Amino acid sequence: MTQHVVVVGASLAGLRACETLRQEGFDGPLTLVGAENEIPYDRPPLSKKVLSGEWDVDQIRLRKADEFQSIDLQLRLGVRAEALDTGARTLALADGSTLSYDGLIVATGAAPRRLPGQPDLDGVVVLRTLGDSLALRGRLGEGVHVVVIGAGFIGLEVAATARQRGCRVTVLEGLPAPLIRGLGAEMGAAAATVHGRNGVDLRCGVQVAGIEAGADGARVAGVRLADGELVACDVVVVGIGVAPATEWLQGSGLTVRDGIVCDASLQAGVPGVYAAGDCARWPNAVFAGHDDEEMRVEHWTNAAEQGAAAAGNLLAELRGQAPTPFVSVPFFWSDQFDSRIQFIGRAHGGDDVHVFAGELGGKFAALYGWQGRLRGVLGLSMPRMVMPFRALLAEQASWDAALEKAAVLAAGLTAG
Ligand SMILES: Cc1cc2nc3c(=O)[nH]c(=O)nc-3n(C[C@H](O)[C@H](O)[C@H](O)COP(=O)(O)OP(=O)(O)OC[C@H]3O[C@@H](n4cnc5c(N)ncnc54)[C@H](O)[C@@H]3O)c2cc1C
């Protein structure tokens, strides 16, 4: 019997799912539905080389338009999935059509959060899509004052690129240091020195009261702080994080709790339905026993790996075979000025942090541990100090084992 697989979300995780289905021998009809009217593209360059103008749109396509023929899929771009009926196994699309499926992979990613009461003004932008990046790129230039609200990874990358384009840049962050949620306070403060050195006015511990319009009521005038100060500017980039794009699943019966709640195989609790990428939450056995064992990861490598894993497990289910748990050591990178941050594993507020190579304020590498176990490794422009820990993280190594390995690597660095 011919089975139809539908993948919703035409970006990294969705495309990887389609490619994997074909590579693993699925020869039934395959439909990829995407809300954006774009051939799938890579997002990391949107805050880096596309925003700076060094790269053109063609350089970030995940596949060329004519390469889709080899995957043999029906591409439904520019149309949003609006509702899911898991009992009838149908999807309602925004153009009024309905798709029936035997297997479904949800890879709808995440969308930028907005400030409460955020006004719709010319000059107030977010950054998630290619369109967002090109529009912001058009606004950057010598002397333009850009205020970035939120010192997370994307906010700081935008700040760095805007500085490189000659802008004046102010970053407003409510927490005491940048990147606290991703790296913790101490390492966030270290990363802040990179921005200070490069002329970014990074203001931490400040509360934003709102964004204000100029006299015409249409263009942004600046950002009002809770203490009454107005930070006047030409452009405001709201970079306060993302939320999983799951509103359309309301009433579907899927459990949604900051992401689609999946089991270890990425199955969303309903036969034939899987999730992957920024929208998926699952128990990751690498962190079994940790307080954040059930996780949602918003990084490139995870989206690519989960797209492939969800497809493999959907196929196994359709074929009556056993699924394989998705087990992963998360990894991400971030480029800011001439620094590259790399992080493997997980970090949270309660971690012990130990710098084992280099020094804070310059290039360095640090271990993150919790309750006697290694949780993660950070490198600031120290690529060779990060990846060697992947195996230790995968086998849930102890803090002591990590310290031993770190000492060996650091000694090699000094000798070299
Ligand atoms: C500016 C920027 C820079 C980044 N830099 C880095 C980096 O340096 N390193 C790193 O590790 N990660 C980085 N990331 C994160 C990385 O790009 C994401 O983790 C990755 O794109 C997630 O892929 P995804 O396929 O899960 O979701 P997404 O890429 O978000 O794609 C989801 C797709 O689904 C579509 N969609 C949503 N709802 C619907 C619907 N109802 N119907 C149909 N389609 C729908 C969306 O329009 C979108 O095209 C960056 C992200 C951004 C935005």
The ligand as a Gaussian input file, in Angstrom:
#p B3LYP/6-31G(d) Opt

LIG

0 1
 C       19.821000      34.807000      12.739000
 C       20.088000      33.413000      13.225000
 C       21.403000      33.002000      13.465000
 C       21.662000      31.728000      13.947000
 N       22.960000      31.362000      14.173000
 C       23.238000      30.132000      14.651000
 C       24.589000      29.742000      14.896000
 O       25.533000      30.515000      14.698000
 N       24.806000      28.482000      15.387000
 C       23.794000      27.608000      15.634000
 O       24.050000      26.483000      16.086000
 N       22.491000      27.946000      15.388000
 C       22.202000      29.189000      14.912000
 N       20.895000      29.546000      14.660000
 C       19.815000      28.594000      14.975000
 C       19.489000      27.671000      13.816000
 O       19.423000      28.386000      12.618000
 C       18.170000      26.978000      14.114000
 O       18.394000      26.128000      15.230000
 C       17.644000      26.173000      12.946000
 O       17.306000      27.025000      11.882000
 C       16.405000      25.382000      13.360000
 O       15.919000      24.706000      12.253000
 P       14.417000      24.174000      12.187000
 O       14.286000      23.540000      10.832000
 O       14.105000      23.398000      13.392000
 O       13.499000      25.485000      12.290000
 P       13.438000      26.813000      11.459000
 O       14.761000      27.067000      10.788000
 O       12.880000      27.848000      12.369000
 O       12.382000      26.524000      10.315000
 C       11.033000      26.274000      10.558000
 C       10.267000      26.543000       9.287000
 O        8.917000      26.179000       9.481000
 C        8.082000      27.173000       8.948000
 N        6.775000      27.133000       9.633000
 C        6.476000      27.577000      10.876000
 N        5.172000      27.338000      11.150000
 C        4.647000      26.754000      10.053000
 C        3.355000      26.266000       9.717000
 N        2.346000      26.332000      10.590000
 N        3.157000      25.724000       8.495000
 C        4.196000      25.627000       7.611000
 N        5.441000      26.075000       7.874000
 C        5.662000      26.618000       9.073000
 C        8.839000      28.454000       9.203000
 O        8.377000      29.481000       8.352000
 C       10.265000      28.025000       8.894000
 O       10.583000      28.173000       7.557000
 C       20.596000      30.825000      14.184000
 C       19.273000      31.234000      13.943000
 C       19.015000      32.503000      13.480000
 C       17.588000      32.965000      13.232000

